[in-house]
């Protein structure tokens, strides 16, 4: 049946293992459900920044590229698969390699905080 094929696509035969799309969807829902989108900024470098009222920003880029983020406080982040990590600034800046997979930053970033390296 159609539902069995859908289920198989996310968790494999007989629900033996979870596949990557399941984790990606779960992470997106966990981070963005009930959030109010403030808009999206597109940079010349290809970076896309989507900002949410509830102290959330999502970053992705069309190709792998290094960016500098100006911040005085550590940034709590999560990758597409739900792996959490912290960006600790040194002298008010931190760097992050951003590619096609979204990075969830648990802070409301402004476009002027982010520059291409």
N, C-alpha and C positions, 0 to 999 in steps of 0.2 A: 504494500500500500504506500501511498505518498508519505504518510507520517513516518513509516518505518524507514523510508529512504532518507527523509530529513534527519531523523534521529541518528541513523547510521553515519551520515555526513558529519555530525558533530562529535559523536562519541565512539565511533568504530563499531565493528561487528559485536553484537551481544553486549553492548555498552562496556566493553573491556577497557577502553582508555578514552580520555578526553582529548580532543583535537584542538589545535591552536585557535581556530575561529571561535570556539566556545569561550576560551579564556579572554580573547580580545573583546567579544561582546559583553562578557561579564564585567570586565574592567571598565568599559565605556559606560555601562548602565550604573555601576557603583559610583563612578565619579561624576556623571552628568545628569542622572535622574533628578527631576524636580529643580534643576538649575535654570536661571534666567539668563539667556544669552544677551550680551551687551553689543555684540558685533564681531566682525572678523576683519583683520588687517592682513594685507598681502604685501610683502616686501619685494623689492627688485631682485633680491638674491633667490627668490623662490620660497622663502619662509612664509608660512601661514600661522597667524596667531589668532586664536578664538578666545574671547574673554567672557567670563561669567560673573554675574553680580556676587555670587557667594564665594568669593576668594578662590577662583579656579581659572586657570589658563591652560589651553591646549596648544602645543607647538608641533608642527611637522614641516618638512621641506621636501621638495621634489627630488633632490639628490642628497647624499650624505654631505654635510657641511658643518664646520665648526662655527659656533656663535659665542659671543661674550654677552653675559647678562650682568648688569649693574644692580647690586643689592648689598645691603649692609647686614642682612639676616640670612641664615641658612634657608634654602628652598627645599621643601619636602616634595619629592617627585615620585611618579610611578610610570613604568613603561607599559606597553600595550598588553603584556601578559600578567600585569599585576605585581611585578617586582618593584618594591619600594626602594628608593635611594635618596640620599641627601646631597645637595650641592652646597658645600661650605665656601663662602666667599673669602678671598684673600685680598686685602686692601680695597674692598668694596666691589670686587668683580669675581665672577666664576665663569667657567666655560662649559659648553655642552655640545656634543656632536648630535646633530638632529638630522634625521633622514625621513623616509616615507612613513615609518611607524610613528603614531602620535606619542607624545610625552605629555603626561598630565602633571602640571605644576600647581601645587596647592597654595597658590598666591595669585592675586590679581596683578599681573604684569602690565606695564604700559609699553607701547611701541618704542618709546625713546629709551627704554632700559636695555634694548637688544640691538647689538651690532654684529655684522658679519666680520669674520676674521679671514 
